[in-house]
Amino acid sequence: VIIVGSVMGGFLDMVRNAGKSVMGDVVITAGESGIRHYDLIIDEIQKTDEAALATPVITTYGLLKLPGERISYVSVYGIRGREYANVTDYGKTLFWSVERIDDELKMQVDPRKFDPQVAGLDLKMNLAPPRNEAMPGMVPGIEISPYNYRTQDGTYEFSPSIIAMTATLTVVPVAEGGTILPEEIDPKANEFAIVNEFHSGFYLVDSQRVYVPFERLQNMLLMEETAKVDPADPTKVIGTNPARCIEIHVAGTPRIDSAALKAAVSKAYDQVAEKHDDLRSSAGVTIATWQENSRRYVEAIEHEKGLLTVLFSIISLVAVVMIAVIFYMIVLEKTRDIGILRAIGASRMGIANIFLLYGLVIGVIGAALGTALSFAVVLNLNEIHEWLGTTFGIVIWDRSVYFFDRIPARIDPFELIIVLSVAIVASVIGALVPAIKAARVHPVESLRYE
């Protein structure tokens, strides 16, 4: 039970950490209409004591075309790279560095011209003449490229790498009301240079998401600030339509509680909305913590963990039955001795306590040995797995299938105490029925036994 709980608990922690790495502590999300005045909202949020940083994000769906490959469907995130890296763990997920490119791809890269780690944060790439302009950069998940092959040991082979390739991204602008207007119906396609890849450890993200510059995606989706014209006179400008984003990701201050941060963000949003009617009338705006956004995946794993623990606990009930049977046989074999003890003055409770104490000792010793064995297995789980693979060819955790490089395992002290307590109590319960039978033995009948 300890080993199963540790592996499932480690897997659960890795999923939680992977989810945290791709979103802020709190996320404000809107529908197709987007969030207006996001710069004012961010300023108000950053004035609170609970929030450290906030950044706007645009999300949409698009079609990605890599050189020589078919078009694939992707989730597109428009970000301000360095801001996003300060709010989330995005910077830590970037896969390539100059050293890694040189070591794994045998490419000589001049860091003064192109550092993929920096390019991944700036989301741009300076092209050689005759084009002097900076092409917008793209950072796809490492599972998106069909040229990236994940080997059995969890590493990747690149044949070839898509770094510095040019990809075409196509998105369809959506009006604030959620409809596609006739003049906007043409899809907007842009070329992007692949400047890095990211590896979050969350397969659903790494196989579907691409990052592009916030301002470029905003332009492609027609979400920039525009002039507001008089419906009666289209040539007359009467104001501006504010620029929009889809999400605002917020990072809390150290050791801040997610619920407290969510409350502070909600209050800051309401304060800005009170001053702008178009925010008050916005529909579909939600504010949620990263735990709430990841609940669907986390709860599924928690249910699996609970189910496996229950199944193994049911199997462990066999131990209780075995203790009861063995103790019952001991009582039958020691009936004469029990009778002698009763004859010289031992009480029924004293006789029962002998067997209950015996069960307690067995439970304590068994739990201690079981815990020691569990720790030995859990702390060396990956080494044991590698030994099984090299010696017998048994591969249980295929790293080319499972996305994590190592079998995750962590021992929860609280769960450990519960398992040990249940094991010891189960041993005492197993000895209870035989103890009662022993206490009910009549001295005269037991001395006549056999």
Secondary structure, DSSP 8 states (H G I E B T S, - for coil): -HHHHHHHHHHHHHHHHHHHHTS-SEEEE--TT-EETHHHHHHHHHTSSSEEEEEEEEEEEEEEE-TTS-EEEEEEEEE-HHHHHHHSSHHHHB---HHHHHHHS-----TTT--HHHHHHHTEEE--TT--SEEEEEEEBTTT-TTEEE-TTS-EEESS--TT-EEEEEE----TTS---GGG-S-EEEEEEE---B--S-HHHHTTEEEEEHHHHHHHTT-S-EEEEETTEEEEEEEEE--EESEEEEEE-TT--HHHHHHHHHHHHHHHHTT-HHHHT--S-EEEEHHHHTHHHHHHHHHHHHHHHHHHHHHHHHHHHHHHHHHHHHHHHTHHHHHHHHHTT--HHHHHHHHHHHHHHHHHHHHHHHHHHHHHHHHTHHHHHHHHHHHH---SS-TTTSSSSS------HHHHHHHHHHHHHHHHHHHHHHHHHHHT--HHHHHT--
